[in-house]
Amino acid sequence: MTDASVAESDPSVAEPDPSVERFLAELAHQRRASDHTIAAYRHDLAALQRGAGERPLAALQSHELRRQAMRLHGQGLAARSVARILSAWRAYYRWLARRGELAADPCVGLRAPKRPRALPKALAIEQTAALLAMPQDGMGDVLAVRDHAMFELFYSSGLRLSELASLDLDGKLDLAGAEVTVTGKRGKTRTVPVGAQAREALQTWLAQRGSLAAQDEPALFVGRRGTRLTPRAIELRLAQWAKKSGLGLNVHPHMLRHSFASHVLQSSGDLRAVQEMLGHASIATTQIYTHLDFQHLAKIYDAAHPRAHKK
C-alpha cells in the first residue's frame, strides 16, 4: 500500500493543509513546475502532515522538523530519498516565509543525513599489468604504439583525462628528468613523476609520431587525421584496449587514475604525497583511497609505484 493510500484510508490522519494546495498551485501555474515535481512535493508534504497530525504545518518548529527527518531516516529511507523530501519541505516553508505567514523559516539549518560516498573503482595490479601489456599483434601499428604510451603515462602519473589530452610538445614532458607538468582544475599546475616503463613507451611513440601528426600540430597525442585526440576519443580507445586485453571489465579513464592512487598509497602510505601528485585541493578527497582494501597487493611490489622500475 502506498503512502497516499494509507493517508486516504486512515481516519486518524488530518485533512491536507490548505496552504499546501495553494503552494502547489503556484508551483504549477506560475513557476511551470512539471507534473512529476508537483506529485513528488505533494507526496513529501503529505508525509510531513501525517507526522504533524492535527497541527497546521505552519506551526511546526525546527526541532519538530528535525525529529521527523530523523524518523524518516530511521525507517530505512536512503539518504538521497531523505534529501529529496527535505528539499520539498524547504521549498514549502520558504514560500510561507515570503508570504509573511511565518516569523522564521523552521527549515534553516535542517540538513539531510550524509550520503555514503561511493568508493572509486580501481584495478588490481595484475589487471593493470594485463591492461597495459602491448598487444602482440599490434607491435607494428602506430596507433597501438600511441595508445600504449598514452595509457602507460595515464597510469604512471595519475593524470586526469583532460590533462592527458591537453599535453603538448612544449617541454612539459621531460623524459630525461622523468617528470611531466600538467595544468589541472582551477588552472593549478603540478609536476609529477613518470615511471621507467611509461618513459620507454613514450620514446617509442615520439619516434613514430611524425607519421601521424599534421604539420605544426602541438599535441603530444594525435589521431588518424593528425590533430589532437579528444578526451572522448581517448575514452573510446581505452575501452577497445581493455576489451582486447581480455579483462572482461568496462575500463574508463578515471579508473587508471584511481588505480595509480590506490597502488601508490597502499605501498607508500604517504597520503600527502598522493594528494600532491593527484592535484587534490583537499586531503579529504584523497582520504577516500585509504578505504580501499589493497593490502594483499602491497606484498608484490617494492617501490611506491609498481611500474616505476623495469623488470
Buried (B, 14 or more C-beta within 10 A) or exposed (E): EEEEEEBEEEEEBBEBBEBBEEBBEEBBEEEEBEEEBBEBBBBBBBBBBBBBEEEEBBEBEBEBBBEBBEEBBEEEBEEEBBBBBBBBBBBBBBBBBEEEEBEEBBBEEBEBBEEEEEEBBBBBBEBBBBBBEBEEEBEEBBEBBBBBBBBBBBBBBBBBBBBBBBBEEEEBBEBEEBBBBBBBEEEEEBBBBBBBBBBBBBEBBBEBBEEBBEEEBEBBBBBEEBEBBEBEBBBEBBBEBBEBBEBEBEBBBBBBBBBBBBBBBBBBEEBEBBBBBBBBEEEEEBBBBEEBEBEEBBEEBEEBBBBBEEE
